[in-house]
Amino acid sequence: MAKDQKTDPRAASGADRHIGARIRALRLETGTSQEALAAAIGVSFQQVQKYEKGVNRVAASTLMEIARALGVGVEALYPRESKTGSREIWLDDPQAQDIGAVMGKLNAEGRRLLLQIARSLAADEKLRIKDRK
């Protein structure tokens, strides 16, 4: 493989993008601005943007600081395992990322309503993902 075709092992992965999305969702849920989170963990707000977009990977120590600043356990930032052991399938789904972007534009009431709609849709057997065996 040519050097320019080599994949950078330090490049962000689907899990890194998921962690970034979880940071953003929890930050919005707590009403914390990017600037406030950045100040709490000692980085620039641009760096927080890069973490949230999954452009930059988050070091373990920084992940702990982010979790502490957002008032959650660090496990809340990691992808969850399903009962079948598979990772959440939407990590790289563009539509799921669009939902996250839309949610980021809503105030608390709008986010509450969107979540209520999503839960209603997820309760419908015809719309739900079937567990893989």
MODELLER restraints for C-alpha pairs under 7 A, 6 or more apart:
rsr = mdl.restraints
at = mdl.atoms
rsr.add(forms.Gaussian(group=physical.xy_distance, feature=features.Distance(at['CA:12:A'], at['CA:54:A']), mean=6.29, stdev=0.5))
rsr.add(forms.Gaussian(group=physical.xy_distance, feature=features.Distance(at['CA:12:A'], at['CA:55:A']), mean=6.15, stdev=0.5))
rsr.add(forms.Gaussian(group=physical.xy_distance, feature=features.Distance(at['CA:12:A'], at['CA:56:A']), mean=6.18, stdev=0.5))
rsr.add(forms.Gaussian(group=physical.xy_distance, feature=features.Distance(at['CA:12:A'], at['CA:57:A']), mean=5.65, stdev=0.5))
rsr.add(forms.Gaussian(group=physical.xy_distance, feature=features.Distance(at['CA:14:A'], at['CA:91:A']), mean=5.94, stdev=0.5))
rsr.add(forms.Gaussian(group=physical.xy_distance, feature=features.Distance(at['CA:14:A'], at['CA:92:A']), mean=6.15, stdev=0.5))
rsr.add(forms.Gaussian(group=physical.xy_distance, feature=features.Distance(at['CA:15:A'], at['CA:79:A']), mean=6.78, stdev=0.5))
rsr.add(forms.Gaussian(group=physical.xy_distance, feature=features.Distance(at['CA:16:A'], at['CA:54:A']), mean=5.49, stdev=0.5))
rsr.add(forms.Gaussian(group=physical.xy_distance, feature=features.Distance(at['CA:16:A'], at['CA:57:A']), mean=5.91, stdev=0.5))
rsr.add(forms.Gaussian(group=physical.xy_distance, feature=features.Distance(at['CA:17:A'], at['CA:53:A']), mean=6.32, stdev=0.5))
rsr.add(forms.Gaussian(group=physical.xy_distance, feature=features.Distance(at['CA:17:A'], at['CA:54:A']), mean=3.99, stdev=0.5))
rsr.add(forms.Gaussian(group=physical.xy_distance, feature=features.Distance(at['CA:18:A'], at['CA:79:A']), mean=6.66, stdev=0.5))
rsr.add(forms.Gaussian(group=physical.xy_distance, feature=features.Distance(at['CA:18:A'], at['CA:91:A']), mean=5.73, stdev=0.5))
rsr.add(forms.Gaussian(group=physical.xy_distance, feature=features.Distance(at['CA:19:A'], at['CA:77:A']), mean=5.35, stdev=0.5))
rsr.add(forms.Gaussian(group=physical.xy_distance, feature=features.Distance(at['CA:19:A'], at['CA:78:A']), mean=5.76, stdev=0.5))
rsr.add(forms.Gaussian(group=physical.xy_distance, feature=features.Distance(at['CA:20:A'], at['CA:51:A']), mean=5.21, stdev=0.5))
rsr.add(forms.Gaussian(group=physical.xy_distance, feature=features.Distance(at['CA:20:A'], at['CA:52:A']), mean=3.73, stdev=0.5))
rsr.add(forms.Gaussian(group=physical.xy_distance, feature=features.Distance(at['CA:20:A'], at['CA:53:A']), mean=5.72, stdev=0.5))
rsr.add(forms.Gaussian(group=physical.xy_distance, feature=features.Distance(at['CA:20:A'], at['CA:54:A']), mean=5.14, stdev=0.5))
rsr.add(forms.Gaussian(group=physical.xy_distance, feature=features.Distance(at['CA:21:A'], at['CA:52:A']), mean=5.52, stdev=0.5))
rsr.add(forms.Gaussian(group=physical.xy_distance, feature=features.Distance(at['CA:21:A'], at['CA:53:A']), mean=6.83, stdev=0.5))
rsr.add(forms.Gaussian(group=physical.xy_distance, feature=features.Distance(at['CA:22:A'], at['CA:77:A']), mean=5.48, stdev=0.5))
rsr.add(forms.Gaussian(group=physical.xy_distance, feature=features.Distance(at['CA:23:A'], at['CA:52:A']), mean=6.13, stdev=0.5))
rsr.add(forms.Gaussian(group=physical.xy_distance, feature=features.Distance(at['CA:23:A'], at['CA:77:A']), mean=6.49, stdev=0.5))
rsr.add(forms.Gaussian(group=physical.xy_distance, feature=features.Distance(at['CA:24:A'], at['CA:52:A']), mean=5.57, stdev=0.5))
rsr.add(forms.Gaussian(group=physical.xy_distance, feature=features.Distance(at['CA:26:A'], at['CA:70:A']), mean=6.90, stdev=0.5))
rsr.add(forms.Gaussian(group=physical.xy_distance, feature=features.Distance(at['CA:27:A'], at['CA:70:A']), mean=6.47, stdev=0.5))
rsr.add(forms.Gaussian(group=physical.xy_distance, feature=features.Distance(at['CA:28:A'], at['CA:104:A']), mean=6.97, stdev=0.5))
rsr.add(forms.Gaussian(group=physical.xy_distance, feature=features.Distance(at['CA:30:A'], at['CA:70:A']), mean=6.98, stdev=0.5))
rsr.add(forms.Gaussian(group=physical.xy_distance, feature=features.Distance(at['CA:34:A'], at['CA:45:A']), mean=5.46, stdev=0.5))
rsr.add(forms.Gaussian(group=physical.xy_distance, feature=features.Distance(at['CA:34:A'], at['CA:48:A']), mean=6.35, stdev=0.5))
rsr.add(forms.Gaussian(group=physical.xy_distance, feature=features.Distance(at['CA:35:A'], at['CA:45:A']), mean=5.01, stdev=0.5))
rsr.add(forms.Gaussian(group=physical.xy_distance, feature=features.Distance(at['CA:37:A'], at['CA:69:A']), mean=6.85, stdev=0.5))
rsr.add(forms.Gaussian(group=physical.xy_distance, feature=features.Distance(at['CA:38:A'], at['CA:44:A']), mean=5.43, stdev=0.5))
rsr.add(forms.Gaussian(group=physical.xy_distance, feature=features.Distance(at['CA:38:A'], at['CA:45:A']), mean=5.09, stdev=0.5))
rsr.add(forms.Gaussian(group=physical.xy_distance, feature=features.Distance(at['CA:38:A'], at['CA:48:A']), mean=6.11, stdev=0.5))
rsr.add(forms.Gaussian(group=physical.xy_distance, feature=features.Distance(at['CA:40:A'], at['CA:69:A']), mean=6.36, stdev=0.5))
rsr.add(forms.Gaussian(group=physical.xy_distance, feature=features.Distance(at['CA:41:A'], at['CA:65:A']), mean=5.86, stdev=0.5))
rsr.add(forms.Gaussian(group=physical.xy_distance, feature=features.Distance(at['CA:41:A'], at['CA:66:A']), mean=6.45, stdev=0.5))
rsr.add(forms.Gaussian(group=physical.xy_distance, feature=features.Distance(at['CA:50:A'], at['CA:56:A']), mean=5.48, stdev=0.5))
rsr.add(forms.Gaussian(group=physical.xy_distance, feature=features.Distance(at['CA:51:A'], at['CA:57:A']), mean=6.40, stdev=0.5))
rsr.add(forms.Gaussian(group=physical.xy_distance, feature=features.Distance(at['CA:51:A'], at['CA:58:A']), mean=6.44, stdev=0.5))
rsr.add(forms.Gaussian(group=physical.xy_distance, feature=features.Distance(at['CA:63:A'], at['CA:74:A']), mean=6.81, stdev=0.5))
rsr.add(forms.Gaussian(group=physical.xy_distance, feature=features.Distance(at['CA:64:A'], at['CA:74:A']), mean=5.85, stdev=0.5))
rsr.add(forms.Gaussian(group=physical.xy_distance, feature=features.Distance(at['CA:67:A'], at['CA:73:A']), mean=5.74, stdev=0.5))
rsr.add(forms.Gaussian(group=physical.xy_distance, feature=features.Distance(at['CA:67:A'], at['CA:74:A']), mean=5.19, stdev=0.5))
rsr.add(forms.Gaussian(group=physical.xy_distance, feature=features.Distance(at['CA:79:A'], at['CA:87:A']), mean=6.77, stdev=0.5))
rsr.add(forms.Gaussian(group=physical.xy_distance, feature=features.Distance(at['CA:79:A'], at['CA:88:A']), mean=6.72, stdev=0.5))
rsr.add(forms.Gaussian(group=physical.xy_distance, feature=features.Distance(at['CA:80:A'], at['CA:87:A']), mean=6.51, stdev=0.5))
rsr.add(forms.Gaussian(group=physical.xy_distance, feature=features.Distance(at['CA:80:A'], at['CA:88:A']), mean=6.62, stdev=0.5))
rsr.add(forms.Gaussian(group=physical.xy_distance, feature=features.Distance(at['CA:81:A'], at['CA:87:A']), mean=5.22, stdev=0.5))
rsr.add(forms.Gaussian(group=physical.xy_distance, feature=features.Distance(at['CA:81:A'], at['CA:88:A']), mean=6.82, stdev=0.5))
rsr.add(forms.Gaussian(group=physical.xy_distance, feature=features.Distance(at['CA:82:A'], at['CA:88:A']), mean=6.93, stdev=0.5))
rsr.add(forms.Gaussian(group=physical.xy_distance, feature=features.Distance(at['CA:84:A'], at['CA:132:A']), mean=6.80, stdev=0.5))
rsr.add(forms.Gaussian(group=physical.xy_distance, feature=features.Distance(at['CA:84:A'], at['CA:133:A']), mean=6.71, stdev=0.5))
rsr.add(forms.Gaussian(group=physical.xy_distance, feature=features.Distance(at['CA:90:A'], at['CA:96:A']), mean=6.31, stdev=0.5))
rsr.add(forms.Gaussian(group=physical.xy_distance, feature=features.Distance(at['CA:103:A'], at['CA:111:A']), mean=5.97, stdev=0.5))
rsr.add(forms.Gaussian(group=physical.xy_distance, feature=features.Distance(at['CA:121:A'], at['CA:127:A']), mean=6.68, stdev=0.5))
rsr.add(forms.Gaussian(group=physical.xy_distance, feature=features.Distance(at['CA:122:A'], at['CA:128:A']), mean=5.58, stdev=0.5))
